């Protein structure tokens, strides 16, 4: 089976990319696609709790993130450097995401058949 890796690098509500990427991942998981999800750059802000997307007319991402496990999306990663640069750590995240160092991210990319950045 081919490995698909999605890279979420945009802030949560700046554009519709965050919600679209999560929808894409859930559809891929529904059809049995092997999917990895990596949050890096400002994309790490998507993983924070207490967001209120409704205020700006958007879905709150934490609800969608919590549903990923029901779509067999288990390979969820976060760039350790991106967290550190934003003074965050894994305890700040609403879901469990394995922190990866730069070399591990390169290995993830090398093991992927397709990369999609949102």
VOTOR-296551 format. One record per residue (C-alpha): residue in three letters; z, x, y. Coordinates in steps of 0.1 Angstrom, whole numbers, plus 2048, in hexadecimal, padded with zeros to 3 digits. Each point is the difference from the previous one (the first is absolute). Layout:
REM residues N
(atom "ALA"; (Z; X; Y));
...
END
This chain:
REM residues 118
(atom "UNK"; (800; 800; 800));
(atom "UNK"; (7F7; 80D; 823));
(atom "UNK"; (81D; 808; 817));
(atom "UNK"; (7FE; 7F0; 823));
(atom "UNK"; (817; 80E; 81C));
(atom "UNK"; (805; 7ED; 820));
(atom "UNK"; (80D; 812; 81E));
(atom "UNK"; (812; 7EC; 81A));
(atom "UNK"; (802; 814; 820));
(atom "UNK"; (800; 7E7; 81C));
(atom "UNK"; (81E; 7F0; 810));
(atom "UNK"; (80A; 7DE; 7F3));
(atom "UNK"; (7F3; 7E8; 81A));
(atom "UNK"; (7E8; 814; 816));
(atom "UNK"; (7E2; 7F2; 7EC));
(atom "UNK"; (7FC; 7EB; 7E1));
(atom "UNK"; (7FC; 81F; 7EB));
(atom "UNK"; (824; 7FF; 7F1));
(atom "UNK"; (7FD; 7DC; 7F3));
(atom "UNK"; (7DC; 805; 7F5));
(atom "UNK"; (809; 81F; 7EC));
(atom "UNK"; (81D; 7EF; 7EF));
(atom "UNK"; (7EA; 7E1; 7F8));
(atom "UNK"; (7E6; 818; 7F1));
(atom "UNK"; (81A; 812; 7EB));
(atom "UNK"; (80D; 7DF; 7F2));
(atom "UNK"; (7DD; 7F4; 7F7));
(atom "UNK"; (7F8; 821; 7EF));
(atom "UNK"; (821; 7FE; 7ED));
(atom "UNK"; (7F8; 7DD; 7F5));
(atom "UNK"; (7E0; 80C; 7F0));
(atom "UNK"; (811; 81C; 7EE));
(atom "UNK"; (7F4; 81C; 816));
(atom "UNK"; (816; 820; 800));
(atom "UNK"; (80C; 802; 824));
(atom "UNK"; (815; 818; 813));
(atom "UNK"; (80C; 7F9; 823));
(atom "UNK"; (809; 81C; 818));
(atom "UNK"; (810; 7FA; 822));
(atom "UNK"; (7FC; 81C; 819));
(atom "UNK"; (7FE; 806; 825));
(atom "UNK"; (80A; 7E1; 814));
(atom "UNK"; (7FA; 7ED; 7E0));
(atom "UNK"; (824; 808; 7F6));
(atom "UNK"; (80C; 7E7; 81A));
(atom "UNK"; (7F1; 7E5; 7E9));
(atom "UNK"; (81C; 806; 7E8));
(atom "UNK"; (81D; 7F9; 819));
(atom "UNK"; (815; 7E1; 7FE));
(atom "UNK"; (809; 7E7; 81B));
(atom "UNK"; (7DD; 7FC; 80B));
(atom "UNK"; (7F7; 7DE; 810));
(atom "UNK"; (7DA; 7FD; 7FE));
(atom "UNK"; (802; 7DB; 808));
(atom "UNK"; (809; 809; 824));
(atom "UNK"; (7DC; 80D; 805));
(atom "UNK"; (7F0; 7E7; 7E8));
(atom "UNK"; (7FE; 816; 7E1));
(atom "UNK"; (80F; 7FF; 7DE));
(atom "UNK"; (81F; 816; 7FC));
(atom "UNK"; (7F6; 81C; 7E9));
(atom "UNK"; (821; 804; 7EE));
(atom "UNK"; (7FA; 7DF; 7ED));
(atom "UNK"; (7DE; 80D; 7F5));
(atom "UNK"; (80E; 822; 7F6));
(atom "UNK"; (81B; 7EF; 7EB));
(atom "UNK"; (7E4; 7EE; 7EC));
(atom "UNK"; (7EE; 820; 7F6));
(atom "UNK"; (814; 803; 7E0));
(atom "UNK"; (7F3; 7DE; 7F4));
(atom "UNK"; (7DD; 80E; 803));
(atom "UNK"; (807; 81F; 7EB));
(atom "UNK"; (7FF; 817; 81D));
(atom "UNK"; (81A; 819; 7F6));
(atom "UNK"; (7F2; 821; 80E));
(atom "UNK"; (80D; 7FE; 823));
(atom "UNK"; (804; 820; 814));
(atom "UNK"; (80A; 80B; 823));
(atom "UNK"; (7F8; 821; 811));
(atom "UNK"; (821; 813; 804));
(atom "UNK"; (7F3; 812; 81E));
(atom "UNK"; (7F6; 7E0; 812));
(atom "UNK"; (823; 7F2; 7F9));
(atom "UNK"; (811; 81F; 80D));
(atom "UNK"; (7EA; 802; 820));
(atom "UNK"; (80B; 7DC; 808));
(atom "UNK"; (825; 807; 7F9));
(atom "UNK"; (7FF; 7E8; 7E1));
(atom "UNK"; (80A; 804; 7DC));
(atom "UNK"; (7FB; 7EC; 7E0));
(atom "UNK"; (820; 7ED; 807));
(atom "UNK"; (7EF; 7EF; 81D));
(atom "UNK"; (7E5; 7F1; 7EB));
(atom "UNK"; (7FF; 7DC; 7F3));
(atom "UNK"; (7F0; 80A; 7DF));
(atom "UNK"; (803; 81E; 7EA));
(atom "UNK"; (7E5; 81A; 808));
(atom "UNK"; (800; 823; 7F1));
(atom "UNK"; (7FF; 81B; 81B));
(atom "UNK"; (7E4; 819; 7FC));
(atom "UNK"; (7FC; 823; 80F));
(atom "UNK"; (7DE; 80B; 80C));
(atom "UNK"; (7F7; 812; 7E0));
(atom "UNK"; (809; 7E1; 7EC));
(atom "UNK"; (7EA; 7EA; 816));
(atom "UNK"; (7E3; 818; 7FB));
(atom "UNK"; (806; 7FD; 7DA));
(atom "UNK"; (800; 7DA; 803));
(atom "UNK"; (7DF; 801; 813));
(atom "UNK"; (7F2; 818; 7E6));
(atom "UNK"; (80A; 7E8; 7E3));
(atom "UNK"; (7F0; 7E2; 812));
(atom "UNK"; (7DD; 7F3; 7F9));
(atom "UNK"; (7FF; 7EE; 821));
(atom "UNK"; (813; 803; 821));
(atom "UNK"; (801; 7E4; 81A));
(atom "UNK"; (811; 805; 822));
(atom "UNK"; (80C; 7E3; 814));
END
